[in-house]
Amino acid sequence: MKTILVTGGNGQLATCIKDLEQSINGFRFIYVDSGELDITKEADVNAFFSSNDIDWCINCAAYTAVDKAESEKEKAFAVNVLGVKYLAAACKEYNVKMIHVSTDFVFEGDACLAYSESDATNPVGVYGETKLEGEKEIERHLAEHFIFRTSWLYSEHGHNFLKTMLKLSETKSELNIVADQIGTPTYAKDLAAVLLKVVSSNSVAYGLYHYSNEGVASWYDFAHAIFEISENNIKTFAIKTEAYPTPAERPHFSVLDKTKVKGTFNIEISHWRDSLKEAIKRID
């Protein structure tokens, strides 16, 4: 039986992997959070890999507080760059296949067409910068790897936009939502299913991939759909980014082109509204 190490074990993506782990046979899973394995400590990573027989490492661990990253650069760098570097080096040393999850925030957001894997990167904030550096560390230390960039991740688990909107609807009658940032909401369970397909098929189609649900939306569109599908009567008003200033700049356009991932792994991807319906059912 092969062993899959899943870092960031308490996060929403890892929890979605846990929900789906029975869908593949012949694997056992080890889920670790920072208390069980601090990936920012090289000695701890090496000790863990040497004492466990690991075949795959799915790295879901990340510093994802986009705004706080602007004032906590060292923390973001430690997790998103150093931690990734140590994992990649350990995977090389112990012959472990690595899947790493990255972000649409590696792009500047000034495009008008969906970003492909070959498009130039130029992150506009610390979070995106550190995630891009993490990708580069993997490329430096581990030739055979999978990197999946995704966007606007949400699920019935953890802290995310869907959960926040539903929580706010309990006390608010109306909300102002940014309408000039465009991307694609992605159901973490859909991404988890793709990652597990890569593992279960023992794929050697290494490289960089873009994955999100199908379709295009603004945060306003996303919020409006959440309230519509959950049959909530809260009113939403579209505003511009400058009306809701944040410490970190966001890309205004970060839609991802999924041509490569669909062709390589022969997958069909659900539209974001269809997946949102499924997520809301699971919350209810």
Buried (B, 14 or more C-beta within 10 A) or exposed (E): EBBBBBBBBBBBBBBBBBBEBEEBEEBEBBBBBBEEBBBBBBEBBBEBBEEBEBBBBBBBBBBBBBBBBBEBBEBBBBBBBBBBBBBBBBBBBBEBBBBBBBBBBBBBBEBEEBBEBEBEBBBBBBBBBBBBBBBEBBEEBBEEBBBBBBBBBBBBBBEBBBBEBBEBBEEEEEBBBBBBBBBBBBBBBBBBBBBBBBBBEEBEEBEBBBBBBBBBBBBBBBBBBBBEBBEBEBEBEBBEBEEEEEEBBBBBBBBBBBEBBBEEBEBEBBEBBEBBBBBBEEEE
